[in-house]
Amino acid sequence: MGQLLKKPKTKVLKQGVTLVHDTEAEKAPLKYVSFKLVDIQANAIYEETLGSYECCIVVVRGTVTVTDGEHVFSNIGTRSSVFERKPTDSVYLSNGRSFTVTGTSEACIALCYAPSNKQLPTKLIKASDVGIENRGQLQNKRLVHNILPDSDKTANSLLVVEVFTESGNWSSYPPHKHDEDNLPYESFLEETYYHEIDPPQGFVFQRVYTESRNIDETMAVENGDVVIVPAGYHPVGVPDGYASYYLNVMAGPVRIWKFRNEKDHEWILSR
Ligand SMILES: O=C[C@H](O)[C@@H](O)[C@H](O)CC(=O)O
């Protein structure tokens, strides 16, 4: 297997708290972005103190209570499955903050990290405040929940978005990249994908490839996998009969999402 596809690797941290993904521990080839996925049982507590990182805690499913010692966000989370296709609650915590997450039901949280040196206020990103976008046409349609878009100044470097792609459709397509620090034409953003598939025995195809093809991995991605995008184009194709969910984390030297479509495939936008 190449180095960009990460399968779940469970590690019990303490009673009722299981680490499922940890890109840093898995030595992912990333400098800016890191990602953890944690399963929390009811009444179990995950705790962490952030160094020079900020973190967006996304309540993937179930409900939790988050506190940083000053704020308490009780019983947040809106769904028992991502495939309810509704936005969820998230919490932004800046560098230097300590926090705990207590399960108020059986829950799964995504911890999305990026560098941060200027401490910003802790913030509950309510489901009702998440921007919803229907993008694309024909077989390129997808539903996007903008949890932390670059237009939202809550964070210093973190960008977080979740994307739903229905049966037989493509997303992150036409292939685009954001791997050159060349504004205003393109920004450099590393990216992670946390994938879920419905029904869960399904798979999606994702290719990650650079202009030079020094990176060129085509993966069959299964439910619960993570894909690392250090650079390059990164389209996703969803087989007939299945639905795809992925949670994206992006970060780089400048917090702007400015991508470039691959010239060979840009024509599909003008149909
Ligand atoms: O760069 C961002 C990621 O590729 C996805 O969030 C993508 O933009 C989703 C989409 O528009 O298909």
The ligand as an SDF file (V2000), in Angstrom:
LIG
                    3D

 12 11  0  0  0  0  0  0  0  0999 V2000
   -9.7900   21.3210   -1.9130 O   0  0  0  0  0  0  0  0  0  0  0  0
  -10.8500   20.9740   -1.3340 C   0  0  0  0  0  0  0  0  0  0  0  0
  -11.3000   19.5690   -1.4410 C   0  0  0  0  0  0  0  0  0  0  0  0
  -10.7840   18.9960   -2.6130 O   0  0  0  0  0  0  0  0  0  0  0  0
  -12.7980   19.3570   -1.3570 C   0  0  0  0  0  0  0  0  0  0  0  0
  -13.3410   20.0770   -0.2770 O   0  0  0  0  0  0  0  0  0  0  0  0
  -13.5120   19.7660   -2.6650 C   0  0  0  0  0  0  0  0  0  0  0  0
  -13.3820   21.1390   -2.9020 O   0  0  0  0  0  0  0  0  0  0  0  0
  -14.9690   19.3900   -2.5900 C   0  0  0  0  0  0  0  0  0  0  0  0
  -15.6620   19.6510   -3.9270 C   0  0  0  0  0  0  0  0  0  0  0  0
  -15.8770   20.8390   -4.2650 O   0  0  0  0  0  0  0  0  0  0  0  0
  -15.9020   18.6890   -4.6590 O   0  0  0  0  0  0  0  0  0  0  0  0
  1  2  2  0
  2  3  1  0
  3  4  1  0
  3  5  1  0
  5  6  1  0
  5  7  1  0
  7  8  1  0
  7  9  1  0
  9 10  1  0
 10 11  2  0
 10 12  1  0
M  END
$$$$
